[in-house]
Structure formats: structure tokens, C-alpha cells
Amino acid sequence: MNLTESFSIHDLSSFPLVRMNDGTAMPGYAAQWAKEMDALLLRSRPFVMLHGSGEGDEAHEDRKERGLWLKRHKEELGRYCLAMIGIEADPHKRQAMKAMSAMATKAFGTPTYVVESDEAAVKLANRLLSAFDGKEVMSDAR
């Protein structure tokens, strides 16, 4: 079985760009999220996470479980996850996400960014990946 076949929370079709699938932050999703993150780290290859703004509505227990996972894996995640990039078109919501992202960077050590569009997210991800290994990732059709 292909490692990515067991992924339902994250889309790895454009790896090393890893996207959180829309609508997957349903109550109880954190256990599957953690399994997928463990599998991502086992790849031992750099990647960039992209996600929309819908993640902010997650259940308290899921947020807590993800936070604990992020703290436990801070060093390893920092080695492979070059950044987490949030996408939010609304300028007011984007500002709020930026404030939360700054706290997340301090807490978990992985750089976080918030941009206005998918195009801007892919461009930033490509720049970060290029700086890391000199290779650019091709943009997918999103």
C-alpha cells in the first residue's frame, strides 16, 4: 500500500506542498491528523504545509491534542516542515490569523505565515523550498 493512501486530512498530491483538505477538521479528527503527521515526518524530506482559514473552528479537544503533538514533535517538525502557510482572503480575518500565527511560531518553532491567496501561498512555499535545496516545486492547478 502506498503511504499516501492512508491520508484523508492532508493532500500530498503536490508534495512537498502539503495541503490540509477543506472540511476535515471535524470533531475527533486530531488522532488521524497525528497519524498523518507522523507519516510525513517518517518521509524525512522537507515540506511546507498550506491550510485555509477554516481550521479555526476545530473542537477544543482536537486543538489540545494537536498542540500536544506539536510540542512533542517540535524538534523533528522543525527539521522537515519549513513553514506553515495559512490562506485567508479577508484582510480582517487575515490580520487575526497573523496574530495567532505569531504565537504558534513561538510555541512550536515552525515559521508560520498568512497570505491572501493560494497563488501567494504557492509562491512563498516555492521560495522557501528553493532556499532550502535549490529546487522549485511546480504549482498545481488550484
DSSP file (Angstrom, degrees, kcal/mol; ACC not computed):
  #  RESIDUE AA STRUCTURE BP1 BP2  ACC     N-H-->O    O-->H-N    N-H-->O    O-->H-N    TCO  KAPPA ALPHA  PHI   PSI    X-CA   Y-CA   Z-CA
    1    1 A M              0   0    0      0, 0.0     2,-0.2     0, 0.0     5,-0.0   0.000 360.0 360.0 360.0 136.3    0.0    0.0    0.0
    2    2 A N    >   -     0   0    0      1,-0.1     3,-1.5     2,-0.0     4,-0.4  -0.468 360.0-126.9 -67.8 137.4    1.2    3.5   -0.9
    3    3 A L  G >  S+     0   0    0      1,-0.3     3,-0.9     2,-0.2    -1,-0.1   0.843 108.3  53.6 -56.1 -37.1    2.0    5.6    2.2
    4    4 A T  G >  S+     0   0    0      1,-0.2     3,-1.7     2,-0.1    -1,-0.3   0.623  87.7  80.1 -78.2 -11.4   -0.3    8.4    1.0
    5    5 A E  G <  S+     0   0    0     -3,-1.5    -1,-0.2     1,-0.3    -2,-0.2   0.775  89.4  55.7 -64.9 -24.3   -3.3    6.1    0.5
    6    6 A S  G <  S+     0   0    0     -3,-0.9     2,-0.5    -4,-0.4    -1,-0.3   0.346  86.0 105.6 -89.3   7.4   -4.0    6.3    4.3
    7    7 A F    <   +     0   0    0     -3,-1.7     5,-0.1     1,-0.2    26,-0.1  -0.762  24.6 147.3 -92.2 127.1   -4.2   10.1    4.2
    8    8 A S  S    S+     0   0    0     -2,-0.5    -1,-0.2    24,-0.1    25,-0.1   0.544  74.6  47.8-125.6 -23.8   -7.6   11.8    4.5
    9    9 A I  S    S+     0   0    0     23,-0.1    12,-3.2     1,-0.1     2,-0.3   0.861 113.1  45.6 -84.3 -40.5   -6.8   15.0    6.4
   10   10 A H  E    S-A   20   0A   0     10,-0.3     2,-0.6    14,-0.0    10,-0.2  -0.818  70.8-141.8-111.0 145.4   -3.8   16.1    4.2
   11   11 A D  E     +A   19   0A   0      8,-3.5     8,-2.1    -2,-0.3     3,-0.3  -0.929  19.5 175.1-104.9 116.2   -3.4   16.1    0.4
   12   12 A L  E >   +     0   0A   0     -2,-0.6     3,-2.0     6,-0.2    -1,-0.1   0.210  46.8 111.0-103.6  13.3    0.1   15.1   -0.6
   13   13 A S  E 3  S+     0   0A   0      1,-0.3    -1,-0.2     6,-0.1     5,-0.1   0.727  86.8  38.6 -64.8 -20.2   -0.6   15.2   -4.4
   14   14 A S  E >  S-A   17   0A   0      3,-0.5     3,-2.5    -3,-0.3    -1,-0.3  -0.009 100.8-162.0-115.2  27.5    1.7   18.2   -4.8
   15   15 A F  T <  S+     0   0    0     -3,-2.0     3,-0.1     1,-0.4    32,-0.1  -0.218  74.9  41.6 -50.6 133.7    4.4   17.1   -2.3
   16   16 A P  T 3  S+     0   0    0      0, 0.0    32,-2.8     0, 0.0     2,-0.6  -0.938 113.0  70.3 -88.2  11.1    6.5   18.9   -0.9
   17   17 A L  E <  S-Ab  14  48A   0     -3,-2.5    -3,-0.5    30,-0.2     2,-0.5  -0.845  72.8-167.3 -86.0 124.1    3.4   21.1   -0.7
   18   18 A V  E     - b   0  49A   0     30,-3.0    32,-3.0    -2,-0.6     2,-0.4  -0.962   1.6-164.1-117.4 120.1    1.1   19.5    1.8
   19   19 A R  E     -Ab  11  50A   0     -8,-2.1    -8,-3.5    -2,-0.5     2,-0.6  -0.838  19.8-129.9-107.7 139.6   -2.4   20.9    1.9
   20   20 A M  E     -A   10   0A   0     30,-2.3    32,-0.3    -2,-0.4   -10,-0.3  -0.775  36.9-118.1 -81.5 124.7   -5.0   20.4    4.7
   21   21 A N    >   -     0   0    0    -12,-3.2     3,-1.3    -2,-0.6     4,-0.2  -0.398  31.6-104.8 -65.5 136.6   -8.2   19.2    2.9
   22   22 A D  T 3  S+     0   0    0      1,-0.2    -1,-0.1     2,-0.1    -3,-0.0  -0.311 100.5  16.1 -59.9 140.5  -11.1   21.5    3.3
   23   23 A G  T 3  S+     0   0    0      1,-0.1    -1,-0.2    -3,-0.1     3,-0.1   0.583  90.3 110.8  76.8  10.8  -13.8   20.3    5.8
   24   24 A T    <   +     0   0    0     -3,-1.3     2,-1.6     1,-0.2    -2,-0.1   0.540  47.3  90.9 -95.9  -6.0  -11.7   17.7    7.5
   25   25 A A        +     0   0    0     -4,-0.2    34,-0.2   -16,-0.1    -1,-0.2  -0.278  58.9 147.7 -84.9  52.8  -11.3   19.5   10.9
   26   26 A M    >   -     0   0    0     -2,-1.6     3,-2.0     1,-0.1     4,-0.2  -0.511  63.6 -73.3 -83.1 154.7  -14.4   17.7   12.2
   27   27 A P  T 3  S+     0   0    0      0, 0.0    -1,-0.1     0, 0.0    31,-0.0  -0.237 123.2  22.2 -50.8 129.0  -14.7   16.8   15.9
   28   28 A G  T >  S+     0   0    0     -3,-0.1     3,-0.6    31,-0.0     4,-0.4   0.447  86.3 117.6  93.7   2.6  -12.4   13.9   16.6
   29   29 A Y  T X>  +     0   0    0     -3,-2.0     4,-2.3     1,-0.2     3,-0.5   0.691  49.1  86.0 -76.5 -17.7  -10.1   14.4   13.6
   30   30 A A  H 3> S+     0   0    0      1,-0.2     4,-2.7     2,-0.2    -1,-0.2   0.803  83.1  57.2 -60.0 -33.5   -6.9   15.0   15.6
   31   31 A A  H <> S+     0   0    0     -3,-0.6     4,-2.0     2,-0.2    -1,-0.2   0.933 111.4  42.4 -63.5 -44.5   -6.0   11.3   16.0
   32   32 A Q  H <> S+     0   0    0     -3,-0.5     4,-2.4    -4,-0.4    -2,-0.2   0.903 112.3  55.2 -66.7 -40.3   -6.0   10.9   12.2
   33   33 A W  H  X S+     0   0    0     -4,-2.3     4,-2.4     1,-0.2    -2,-0.2   0.921 108.4  48.5 -55.8 -46.1   -4.2   14.2   11.8
   34   34 A A  H  X S+     0   0    0     -4,-2.7     4,-2.6     2,-0.2    -1,-0.2   0.896 109.4  52.0 -64.2 -41.3   -1.4   13.0   14.2
   35   35 A K  H  X S+     0   0    0     -4,-2.0     4,-2.1     1,-0.2    -1,-0.2   0.918 112.0  46.6 -60.1 -43.1   -1.0    9.7   12.3
   36   36 A E  H  X S+     0   0    0     -4,-2.4     4,-2.4     2,-0.2    -2,-0.2   0.889 111.2  50.7 -68.1 -39.1   -0.6   11.6    9.1
   37   37 A M  H  X S+     0   0    0     -4,-2.4     4,-2.4     2,-0.2    -2,-0.2   0.908 109.0  52.1 -64.8 -40.6    1.9   14.0   10.6
   38   38 A D  H  X S+     0   0    0     -4,-2.6     4,-1.8     1,-0.2    -2,-0.2   0.928 110.5  48.5 -58.4 -44.7    3.9   11.0   11.9
   39   39 A A  H  X S+     0   0    0     -4,-2.1     4,-0.8     1,-0.2    -2,-0.2   0.880 108.9  53.4 -64.5 -38.5    3.9    9.5    8.4
   40   40 A L  H >< S+     0   0    0     -4,-2.4     3,-0.9     1,-0.2     5,-0.5   0.928 109.1  48.4 -61.1 -44.6    5.0   12.9    6.9
   41   41 A L  H >< S+     0   0    0     -4,-2.4     3,-1.4     1,-0.2    -1,-0.2   0.844 103.0  62.2 -66.1 -32.6    7.9   13.0    9.3
   42   42 A L  H 3< S+     0   0    0     -4,-1.8    -1,-0.2     1,-0.3    -2,-0.2   0.739  90.5  68.3 -64.6 -22.1    8.9    9.4    8.5
   43   43 A R  T << S-     0   0    0     -3,-0.9    -1,-0.3    -4,-0.8    -2,-0.2   0.775  91.8-150.4 -65.4 -25.4    9.5   10.6    4.9
   44   44 A S    <   +     0   0    0     -3,-1.4    -3,-0.1    -4,-0.4    -2,-0.1   0.863  54.1 119.7  55.3  39.7   12.5   12.6    6.2
   45   45 A R        -     0   0    0     -5,-0.5    -1,-0.2   -29,-0.0    -2,-0.1  -0.984  69.8-102.2-132.9 144.4   12.0   15.1    3.5
   46   46 A P        +     0   0    0      0, 0.0     2,-0.3     0, 0.0    35,-0.2  -0.315  46.3 166.9 -65.9 147.4   11.3   18.9    3.7
   47   47 A F  E     - c   0  81A   0     33,-2.7    35,-2.7   -32,-0.1    36,-0.6  -0.960  29.7-133.5-152.2 166.7    7.8   20.1    3.1
   48   48 A V  E     -bc  17  83A   0    -32,-2.8   -30,-3.0    -2,-0.3     2,-0.4  -0.997  20.2-138.5-127.4 132.0    5.6   23.2    3.5
   49   49 A M  E     -bc  18  84A   0     34,-2.5    36,-3.2    -2,-0.4     2,-0.4  -0.736  16.7-168.8 -90.9 136.7    2.0   23.0    5.0
   50   50 A L  E     +bc  19  85A   0    -32,-3.0   -30,-2.3    -2,-0.4     2,-0.3  -0.987  13.2 164.9-123.2 135.0   -0.8   25.0    3.4
   51   51 A H  E     - c   0  86A   0     34,-2.3    36,-2.2    -2,-0.4   -30,-0.1  -0.997  28.6-126.7-149.3 152.8   -4.2   25.5    5.0
   52   52 A G  E >   - c   0  87A   0     -2,-0.3     3,-0.7   -32,-0.3    36,-0.2  -0.135  40.3 -95.9 -84.1-173.3   -7.2   27.7    4.7
   53   53 A S  G >  S+     0   0    0     34,-0.5     3,-1.6     1,-0.2     4,-0.1   0.594 103.1  88.6 -84.4 -10.6   -8.9   29.6    7.5
   54   54 A G  G >   +     0   0    0      1,-0.3     3,-1.5     2,-0.1    -1,-0.2   0.654  67.4  81.2 -63.4 -15.4  -11.5   27.0    8.3
   55   55 A E  G X  S+     0   0    0     -3,-0.7     3,-1.4     1,-0.3    -1,-0.3   0.723  73.3  76.7 -64.3 -20.9   -9.2   25.3   10.8
   56   56 A G  G <  S+     0   0    0     -3,-1.6    -1,-0.3     1,-0.3    -2,-0.1   0.632  84.1  64.9 -67.3 -13.0  -10.0   27.9   13.5
   57   57 A D  G <  S+     0   0    0     -3,-1.5    -1,-0.3    -4,-0.1    -2,-0.1   0.216  74.0 133.1 -93.8  14.8  -13.4   26.2   14.2
   58   58 A E    <   -     0   0    0     -3,-1.4   -32,-0.1     1,-0.1   -33,-0.0  -0.257  64.4 -94.5 -70.5 155.6  -11.9   23.0   15.5
   59   59 A A     >  -     0   0    0    -34,-0.2     4,-2.5     1,-0.1     5,-0.2  -0.291  32.3-115.9 -65.8 150.8  -13.2   21.3   18.7
   60   60 A H  H  > S+     0   0    0      1,-0.2     4,-2.6     2,-0.2     5,-0.2   0.900 114.6  51.7 -55.8 -45.6  -11.3   22.1   21.9
   61   61 A E  H  > S+     0   0    0      1,-0.2     4,-2.6     2,-0.2    -1,-0.2   0.878 110.5  48.7 -63.1 -37.7  -10.2   18.5   22.4
   62   62 A D  H  > S+     0   0    0      2,-0.2     4,-2.7     1,-0.2     5,-0.2   0.920 111.3  49.1 -67.1 -43.6   -8.8   18.4   18.9
   63   63 A R  H  X S+     0   0    0     -4,-2.5     4,-2.5     1,-0.2    -2,-0.2   0.914 113.1  48.3 -60.9 -42.6   -6.9   21.7   19.3
   64   64 A K  H  X S+     0   0    0     -4,-2.6     4,-2.3    -5,-0.2    -2,-0.2   0.929 112.2  47.8 -63.2 -47.0   -5.5   20.4   22.6
   65   65 A E  H  X S+     0   0    0     -4,-2.6     4,-2.2     2,-0.2    -2,-0.2   0.905 113.2  47.8 -63.0 -42.2   -4.4   17.0   21.1
   66   66 A R  H  X S+     0   0    0     -4,-2.7     4,-2.9     2,-0.2    -1,-0.2   0.920 110.7  52.4 -64.0 -42.7   -2.8   18.8   18.1
   67   67 A G  H  X S+     0   0    0     -4,-2.5     4,-2.2    -5,-0.2    -2,-0.2   0.902 109.8  48.1 -59.8 -42.6   -1.0   21.2   20.4
   68   68 A L  H  X S+     0   0    0     -4,-2.3     4,-2.5     2,-0.2    -1,-0.2   0.906 112.0  49.5 -65.1 -41.1    0.4   18.3   22.5
   69   69 A W  H  X S+     0   0    0     -4,-2.2     4,-2.0     1,-0.2    -2,-0.2   0.939 110.5  50.6 -61.6 -45.9    1.6   16.5   19.3
   70   70 A L  H  < S+     0   0    0     -4,-2.9    -2,-0.2     1,-0.2    -1,-0.2   0.883 111.6  47.7 -61.5 -39.1    3.2   19.7   18.1
   71   71 A K  H >< S+     0   0    0     -4,-2.2     3,-1.0     1,-0.2     4,-0.3   0.917 112.5  48.6 -66.9 -43.2    5.1   20.2   21.4
   72   72 A R  H 3< S+     0   0    0     -4,-2.5    -2,-0.2     1,-0.2     3,-0.2   0.820 121.1  36.0 -65.4 -31.0    6.2   16.6   21.5
   73   73 A H  T 3X S+     0   0    0     -4,-2.0     4,-3.2    -5,-0.2     5,-0.3   0.134  80.0 120.1-110.0  18.4    7.5   16.7   17.9
   74   74 A K  H <> S+     0   0    0     -3,-1.0     4,-2.2     1,-0.2    -1,-0.2   0.892  77.6  43.5 -53.5 -48.9    8.8   20.3   17.8
   75   75 A E  H  > S+     0   0    0     -4,-0.3     4,-1.1    -3,-0.2    -1,-0.2   0.942 118.1  43.1 -66.4 -48.0   12.4   19.4   17.0
   76   76 A E  H  > S+     0   0    0      1,-0.2     4,-1.3     2,-0.2     3,-0.3   0.899 114.5  50.5 -66.2 -40.4   11.6   16.9   14.4
   77   77 A L  H  X S+     0   0    0     -4,-3.2     4,-3.4     1,-0.2     3,-0.4   0.907 107.3  55.0 -62.8 -40.9    8.9   19.0   12.8
   78   78 A G  H  < S+     0   0    0     -4,-2.2    -1,-0.2    -5,-0.3    -2,-0.2   0.776 104.8  55.2 -62.4 -26.7   11.3   21.9   12.7
   79   79 A R  H  < S+     0   0    0     -4,-1.1    -1,-0.2    -3,-0.3    -2,-0.2   0.845 125.2  17.9 -74.1 -34.4   13.8   19.8   10.8
   80   80 A Y  H  < S+     0   0    0     -4,-1.3   -33,-2.7    -3,-0.4     2,-1.0   0.755 107.8  74.6-112.9 -32.9   11.3   18.9    8.0
   81   81 A C  E  <  -c   47   0A   0     -4,-3.4   -33,-0.2    -5,-0.3    -1,-0.1  -0.749  55.6-173.8 -88.5 106.1    8.4   21.4    8.0
   82   82 A L  E     -     0   0A   0    -35,-2.7     2,-0.3    -2,-1.0   -34,-0.2   0.797  64.0 -24.4 -71.3 -28.5    9.9   24.5    6.5
   83   83 A A  E     -c   48   0A   0    -36,-0.6   -34,-2.5    27,-0.1     2,-0.5  -0.966  48.5-127.3-173.0 160.0    6.8   26.6    7.2
   84   84 A M  E     -cd  49 112A   0     27,-2.3    29,-2.4    -2,-0.3     2,-0.6  -0.994  29.1-163.8-116.4 125.0    3.0   26.5    7.8
   85   85 A I  E     -cd  50 113A   0    -36,-3.2   -34,-2.3    -2,-0.5     2,-0.3  -0.942   2.6-158.5-117.9 117.4    1.2   28.9    5.5
   86   86 A G  E     -cd  51 114A   0     27,-3.2    29,-2.8    -2,-0.6     2,-0.5  -0.675   7.6-147.9 -89.7 147.6   -2.4   30.0    6.1
   87   87 A I  E     +cd  52 115A   0    -36,-2.2   -34,-0.5    -2,-0.3     2,-0.3  -0.970  26.9 157.6-120.4 121.4   -4.5   31.3    3.3
   88   88 A E        -     0   0    0     27,-2.7     6,-0.1    -2,-0.5    29,-0.1  -0.927  23.2-168.8-147.0 117.8   -7.2   34.0    4.1
   89   89 A A        +     0   0    0     -2,-0.3    -1,-0.1     4,-0.0    27,-0.1   0.848  68.8  86.1 -74.9 -35.1   -8.7   36.4    1.5
   90   90 A D  S  > S-     0   0    0      1,-0.2     4,-2.7     2,-0.0     5,-0.2  -0.546  71.6-147.6 -73.0 121.6  -10.5   38.6    4.0
   91   91 A P  H  > S+     0   0    0      0, 0.0     4,-1.9     0, 0.0    -1,-0.2   0.836  95.8  49.2 -61.2 -34.3   -8.0   41.3    5.3
   92   92 A H  H  > S+     0   0    0      2,-0.2     4,-1.8     1,-0.2     5,-0.1   0.930 114.5  43.6 -71.0 -44.8   -9.5   41.5    8.8
   93   93 A K  H  > S+     0   0    0      1,-0.2     4,-2.6     2,-0.2    -1,-0.2   0.876 111.1  56.9 -65.6 -36.4   -9.5   37.7    9.3
   94   94 A R  H  X S+     0   0    0     -4,-2.7     4,-2.5     1,-0.2    -2,-0.2   0.915 104.8  51.0 -61.1 -43.0   -6.0   37.6    7.8
   95   95 A Q  H  X S+     0   0    0     -4,-1.9     4,-1.8     2,-0.2    -1,-0.2   0.915 110.9  48.5 -60.5 -43.1   -4.8   40.1   10.5
   96   96 A A  H  X S+     0   0    0     -4,-1.8     4,-2.0     1,-0.2    -2,-0.2   0.903 111.4  50.0 -63.7 -41.1   -6.3   37.9   13.2
   97   97 A M  H  X S+     0   0    0     -4,-2.6     4,-2.8     1,-0.2    -2,-0.2   0.883 107.1  55.3 -64.4 -37.6   -4.7   34.8   11.7
   98   98 A K  H  X S+     0   0    0     -4,-2.5     4,-2.1     2,-0.2    -1,-0.2   0.900 106.8  50.2 -62.7 -40.3   -1.3   36.6   11.6
   99   99 A A  H  X S+     0   0    0     -4,-1.8     4,-1.4     1,-0.2    -1,-0.2   0.923 113.6  45.0 -63.8 -43.7   -1.6   37.3   15.3
  100  100 A M  H  X S+     0   0    0     -4,-2.0     4,-2.1     1,-0.2    -2,-0.2   0.878 110.7  55.1 -66.6 -37.2   -2.4   33.7   16.1
  101  101 A S  H  X S+     0   0    0     -4,-2.8     4,-2.5     1,-0.2    -1,-0.2   0.875 102.7  55.5 -64.7 -37.5    0.4   32.5   13.7
  102  102 A A  H  X S+     0   0    0     -4,-2.1     4,-1.8     1,-0.2    -1,-0.2   0.904 109.2  47.3 -62.3 -39.9    3.0   34.6   15.6
  103  103 A M  H  X S+     0   0    0     -4,-1.4     4,-2.4     2,-0.2    -1,-0.2   0.890 110.6  52.3 -66.7 -38.9    2.0   32.8   18.8
  104  104 A A  H  X S+     0   0    0     -4,-2.1     4,-3.1     2,-0.2     5,-0.4   0.894 106.3  53.5 -65.2 -39.7    2.2   29.4   17.1
  105  105 A T  H  X S+     0   0    0     -4,-2.5     4,-2.1     1,-0.2    -1,-0.2   0.932 111.7  45.7 -59.7 -45.6    5.7   30.2   15.8
  106  106 A K  H  < S+     0   0    0     -4,-1.8    -2,-0.2     1,-0.2    -1,-0.2   0.911 117.9  43.2 -63.2 -42.8    6.9   31.0   19.3
  107  107 A A  H  < S+     0   0    0     -4,-2.4    -2,-0.2     1,-0.2    -1,-0.2   0.890 129.4  22.4 -72.5 -40.7    5.2   27.9   20.8
  108  108 A F  H  < S-     0   0    0     -4,-3.1    -3,-0.2     2,-0.2    -2,-0.2   0.544  91.8-130.2-112.2  -9.0    6.1   25.3   18.2
  109  109 A G     <  +     0   0    0     -4,-2.1    -4,-0.2    -5,-0.4    -3,-0.1   0.337  67.2 120.0  81.6  -8.5    9.2   26.7   16.5
  110  110 A T  S    S-     0   0    0     -6,-0.3    -1,-0.2     1,-0.1    -2,-0.2  -0.795  71.1-111.9 -91.9 128.2    8.0   26.3   12.9
  111  111 A P        -     0   0    0      0, 0.0   -27,-2.3     0, 0.0     2,-0.4  -0.304  35.7-161.6 -57.9 137.4    7.7   29.5   10.9
  112  112 A T  E     -d   84   0A   0    -29,-0.2     2,-0.3   -11,-0.1   -27,-0.2  -0.956  10.6-179.4-124.7 144.9    4.1   30.5   10.1
  113  113 A Y  E     -d   85   0A   0    -29,-2.4   -27,-3.2    -2,-0.4     2,-0.4  -0.935  15.4-151.9-136.1 156.8    2.8   32.9    7.5
  114  114 A V  E     +d   86   0A   0     -2,-0.3     2,-0.3   -29,-0.2   -27,-0.2  -0.990  20.9 177.4-133.4 126.3   -0.6   34.1    6.4
  115  115 A V  E     -d   87   0A   0    -29,-2.8   -27,-2.7    -2,-0.4     6,-0.0  -0.778  35.9-118.0-126.6 169.0   -1.2   35.2    2.9
  116  116 A E  S    S+     0   0    0     -2,-0.3     2,-0.3   -29,-0.2   -29,-0.1   0.640  85.8  18.4 -85.4 -16.3   -4.2   36.4    0.9
  117  117 A S  S  > S-     0   0    0      1,-0.1     4,-2.0   -29,-0.1     5,-0.1  -0.971  71.1-111.1-152.6 163.2   -4.4   33.7   -1.8
  118  118 A D  H  > S+     0   0    0     -2,-0.3     4,-2.7     2,-0.2     5,-0.2   0.893 118.6  56.1 -61.6 -39.7   -3.5   30.2   -2.9
  119  119 A E  H  > S+     0   0    0      1,-0.2     4,-2.3     2,-0.2    -1,-0.2   0.920 108.2  46.8 -59.2 -44.7   -1.2   31.7   -5.5
  120  120 A A  H  > S+     0   0    0      2,-0.2     4,-2.3     1,-0.2    -1,-0.2   0.867 111.6  52.4 -65.8 -35.6    0.6   33.8   -2.9
  121  121 A A  H  X S+     0   0    0     -4,-2.0     4,-2.7     2,-0.2    -2,-0.2   0.924 110.7  45.9 -65.8 -44.9    0.9   30.7   -0.7
  122  122 A V  H  X S+     0   0    0     -4,-2.7     4,-2.8     2,-0.2    -2,-0.2   0.907 112.5  51.5 -65.1 -41.1    2.4   28.5   -3.5
  123  123 A K  H  X S+     0   0    0     -4,-2.3     4,-2.1    -5,-0.2    -2,-0.2   0.929 113.1  44.7 -61.6 -45.7    4.8   31.4   -4.5
  124  124 A L  H  X S+     0   0    0     -4,-2.3     4,-2.5     2,-0.2    -2,-0.2   0.919 112.9  51.2 -64.3 -43.9    6.0   31.7   -0.8
  125  125 A A  H  X S+     0   0    0     -4,-2.7     4,-2.8     1,-0.2     5,-0.2   0.921 109.7  50.2 -59.9 -44.3    6.3   27.9   -0.4
  126  126 A N  H  X S+     0   0    0     -4,-2.8     4,-2.8     1,-0.2    -1,-0.2   0.908 110.0  50.6 -59.8 -42.3    8.4   27.7   -3.6
  127  127 A R  H  X S+     0   0    0     -4,-2.1     4,-2.2     2,-0.2    -2,-0.2   0.920 112.7  45.9 -62.5 -43.8   10.7   30.5   -2.4
  128  128 A L  H  X S+     0   0    0     -4,-2.5     4,-1.4     2,-0.2    -2,-0.2   0.911 115.1  46.4 -65.6 -43.1   11.2   28.7    1.0
  129  129 A L  H  X S+     0   0    0     -4,-2.8     4,-2.7     2,-0.2     6,-0.6   0.890 111.7  51.6 -67.3 -39.1   11.8   25.3   -0.7
  130  130 A S  H  X S+     0   0    0     -4,-2.8     4,-2.6    -5,-0.2    -2,-0.2   0.902 108.8  50.6 -63.3 -41.2   14.2   26.9   -3.2
  131  131 A A  H  < S+     0   0    0     -4,-2.2    -1,-0.2    -5,-0.2    -2,-0.2   0.829 112.3  49.8 -65.2 -30.4   16.2   28.5   -0.4
  132  132 A F  H  < S-     0   0    0     -4,-1.4    -2,-0.2    -5,-0.2    -1,-0.2   0.945 137.6  -5.0 -74.7 -49.3   16.3   25.1    1.3
  133  133 A D  H  < S-     0   0    0     -4,-2.7    -3,-0.2     2,-0.3    -2,-0.2   0.326  90.0-109.6-135.0  10.3   17.5   22.9   -1.6
  134  134 A G  S  < S+     0   0    0     -4,-2.6     2,-0.4    -5,-0.4    -4,-0.2   0.554  82.0 114.0  76.9   5.2   17.7   25.0   -4.7
  135  135 A K        -     0   0    0     -6,-0.6     2,-0.4    -9,-0.0    -2,-0.3  -0.905  55.8-143.8-113.6 140.8   14.7   23.2   -6.3
  136  136 A E        -     0   0    0     -2,-0.4     2,-0.4    -3,-0.1   -10,-0.1  -0.813  13.3-132.4-101.8 142.9   11.3   24.8   -7.1
  137  137 A V        -     0   0    0     -2,-0.4     2,-0.3   -15,-0.2   -11,-0.1  -0.726  25.0-117.8 -89.7 139.5    8.1   23.0   -6.7
  138  138 A M        -     0   0    0     -2,-0.4     2,-0.2     1,-0.1    -1,-0.0  -0.584  30.0-115.2 -77.2 138.4    5.7   23.2   -9.6
  139  139 A S        -     0   0    0     -2,-0.3     2,-0.1     1,-0.1    -1,-0.1  -0.472  27.1-135.1 -70.2 140.6    2.4   24.9   -8.8
  140  140 A D        -     0   0    0     -2,-0.2    -1,-0.1  -126,-0.1   -18,-0.0  -0.337  32.8 -91.9 -87.8-178.4   -0.7   22.6   -9.1
  141  141 A A              0   0    0      1,-0.2    -1,-0.1    -2,-0.1    -2,-0.0   0.160 360.0 360.0 -83.8  19.9   -3.9   23.8  -10.8
  142  142 A R              0   0    0    -24,-0.1    -1,-0.2   -23,-0.0   -24,-0.1   0.498 360.0 360.0 -76.4 360.0   -5.6   25.1   -7.6
